[in-house]
Amino acid sequence: MIRQLEPKDSVSYYQIRLEGLQLHPEAFGTGADAWSNATDEQVKNLLEKSNQDDFVLGYFLNDDLAGVIGLKREKKHSVSHKGTVWGLMVLPRFRNQGIGMALLKELITIASQQRELKYIRAVVTVSSLNVEQIFKACGFASYGIEQSGIKEGTNFFDQSFLMLNLRD
């Protein structure tokens, strides 16, 4: 089951995000140290502010939160036609079951219902996680590579810039 996360999901969301940041720090702009300092109140506030423009979806298997993905629409008028996909994470024990793809497809469905939103974009670290393949399978196209776009420790990773047009 996929649904928008709510404040009642704060503990599960905090845990899955922290695990993702710890396991794959090269894949996220936020570090595990920064997220580990987030209070339950801050996480609840993040989820409470969810709406059609700004939300986090969760994929539940039974009662377990197995994966998450977020969308943030730009607020300034001149760029409000763009949305950014962020924070895709599937717990290792639930991977290779189509959860990431299902989450991204549901996010696309919701984003497509926003008439003012022309396209959505994502920045994906080029790595062995094959996340870029999920985006491309859902119709995203690459519009650039930033070499050494993210640094983790002494290692640098390239980032792929992807976008999906929602309107012709």
C-alpha positions as CSV (number, residue, x, y, z in Angstrom):
1,M,0.0,0.0,0.0
2,I,1.3,3.5,-0.9
3,R,0.0,6.6,0.9
4,Q,1.1,10.0,1.9
5,L,3.0,10.0,5.2
6,E,1.4,11.8,8.1
7,P,2.8,13.0,11.5
8,K,1.8,9.7,13.0
9,D,4.4,8.1,10.7
10,S,7.2,10.2,12.1
11,V,9.1,7.5,14.0
12,S,9.1,5.1,11.1
13,Y,10.0,7.8,8.6
14,Y,12.8,9.1,10.8
15,Q,14.2,5.5,11.0
16,I,14.1,4.6,7.3
17,R,15.6,8.0,6.3
18,L,18.4,7.6,8.9
19,E,19.2,4.1,7.7
20,G,19.3,5.3,4.1
21,L,21.6,8.2,4.9
22,Q,23.9,5.8,6.8
23,L,24.0,3.1,4.2
24,H,24.3,5.3,1.2
25,P,25.7,8.7,2.2
26,E,26.8,9.3,-1.4
27,A,23.2,9.2,-2.6
28,F,21.9,12.1,-0.5
29,G,22.6,15.7,0.0
30,T,21.7,15.5,3.7
31,G,24.1,13.7,6.0
32,A,23.2,11.1,8.6
33,D,24.7,13.3,11.3
34,A,22.4,16.2,10.5
35,W,19.3,14.0,10.2
36,S,20.2,12.1,13.5
37,N,19.8,15.5,15.3
38,A,16.3,16.0,14.0
39,T,13.7,15.9,16.8
40,D,10.5,14.0,16.6
41,E,8.7,17.4,16.6
42,Q,10.7,18.5,13.5
43,V,10.0,15.3,11.7
44,K,6.3,15.5,12.6
45,N,6.2,19.1,11.3
46,L,7.8,18.1,8.0
47,L,5.1,15.5,7.5
48,E,2.3,17.7,8.8
49,K,3.1,20.3,6.2
50,S,2.5,17.8,3.4
51,N,0.1,18.8,0.6
52,Q,-0.1,18.3,-3.1
53,D,3.0,20.5,-3.7
54,D,5.2,19.1,-1.0
55,F,4.8,15.6,0.3
56,V,6.4,12.3,1.2
57,L,5.0,9.0,0.1
58,G,5.5,5.7,1.9
59,Y,5.2,2.1,0.7
60,F,3.9,-0.2,3.4
61,L,4.2,-4.0,3.5
62,N,1.9,-5.1,6.2
63,D,2.6,-2.5,8.8
64,D,6.3,-2.0,7.9
65,L,7.4,1.2,6.1
66,A,9.5,-0.4,3.3
67,G,10.3,2.7,1.2
68,V,9.8,6.4,0.8
69,I,10.0,9.2,-1.8
70,G,9.3,12.9,-1.7
71,L,8.2,15.7,-4.1
72,K,8.9,19.4,-3.5
73,R,7.4,22.0,-5.8
74,E,9.3,25.2,-6.2
75,K,7.6,28.1,-4.4
76,K,8.8,31.2,-6.3
77,H,6.4,32.2,-9.1
78,S,9.0,32.2,-11.9
79,V,10.0,28.5,-11.2
80,S,6.8,27.2,-9.7
81,H,6.3,25.0,-12.9
82,K,9.0,22.7,-11.6
83,G,9.0,20.0,-9.0
84,T,11.9,18.1,-7.5
85,V,11.8,14.4,-6.6
86,W,13.9,13.6,-3.6
87,G,14.7,11.0,-0.9
88,L,13.9,7.8,-2.7
89,M,14.9,5.0,-0.3
90,V,13.9,1.4,0.0
91,L,15.2,-0.6,2.9
92,P,17.6,-3.3,1.9
93,R,15.4,-6.2,3.0
94,F,12.6,-5.0,0.7
95,R,14.7,-4.2,-2.4
96,N,14.3,-5.9,-5.8
97,Q,10.5,-6.2,-5.3
98,G,9.5,-3.2,-7.4
99,I,8.9,-0.9,-4.5
100,G,11.0,2.0,-5.7
101,M,9.3,1.9,-9.1
102,A,5.9,1.8,-7.5
103,L,6.7,4.8,-5.4
104,L,8.0,6.8,-8.3
105,K,5.0,5.9,-10.5
106,E,2.6,7.0,-7.7
107,L,4.5,10.3,-7.3
108,I,4.3,10.9,-11.1
109,T,0.5,10.2,-11.0
110,I,0.0,12.8,-8.2
111,A,2.4,15.3,-9.8
112,S,0.5,14.9,-13.2
113,Q,-2.7,16.1,-11.5
114,Q,-1.2,19.5,-10.7
115,R,-2.0,21.5,-13.8
116,E,0.6,24.2,-13.1
117,L,3.4,21.7,-12.8
118,K,5.2,21.3,-16.2
119,Y,7.9,18.9,-15.3
120,I,9.6,17.1,-12.4
121,R,13.3,16.6,-12.0
122,A,15.7,14.5,-10.0
123,V,19.4,14.5,-9.2
124,V,20.6,10.9,-8.9
125,T,24.1,9.8,-7.8
126,V,25.7,7.6,-10.4
127,S,26.5,4.4,-8.5
128,S,25.8,0.7,-8.3
129,L,22.4,1.2,-6.8
130,N,20.7,1.4,-10.2
131,V,18.4,4.1,-9.1
132,E,18.9,6.0,-12.4
133,Q,17.4,2.9,-14.2
134,I,14.2,3.2,-12.2
135,F,13.8,6.8,-13.2
136,K,14.5,6.1,-16.8
137,A,12.1,3.2,-16.9
138,C,9.4,5.7,-15.7
139,G,10.2,8.0,-18.6
140,F,12.7,10.4,-17.1
141,A,15.5,11.6,-19.5
142,S,19.0,12.6,-18.6
143,Y,19.8,16.3,-19.3
144,G,23.3,16.3,-17.9
145,I,26.0,14.9,-15.7
146,E,27.8,16.8,-13.0
147,Q,31.2,15.2,-12.5
148,S,32.2,14.9,-8.8
149,G,28.8,16.4,-7.9
150,I,28.8,14.9,-4.4
151,K,31.6,14.1,-2.0
152,E,31.5,11.5,0.7
153,G,34.7,11.3,2.8
154,T,37.5,11.5,0.2
155,N,35.4,10.0,-2.6
156,F,33.6,12.0,-5.3
157,F,30.6,10.7,-7.2
158,D,29.0,11.9,-10.4
159,Q,25.4,13.0,-10.4
160,S,22.9,12.6,-13.2
161,F,20.3,15.2,-13.8
162,L,17.0,13.8,-14.9
163,M,13.6,15.2,-15.9
164,L,10.1,14.1,-16.9
165,N,7.8,16.4,-18.9
166,L,4.3,16.2,-17.5
167,R,2.8,18.4,-20.2
168,D,3.4,18.5,-24.0
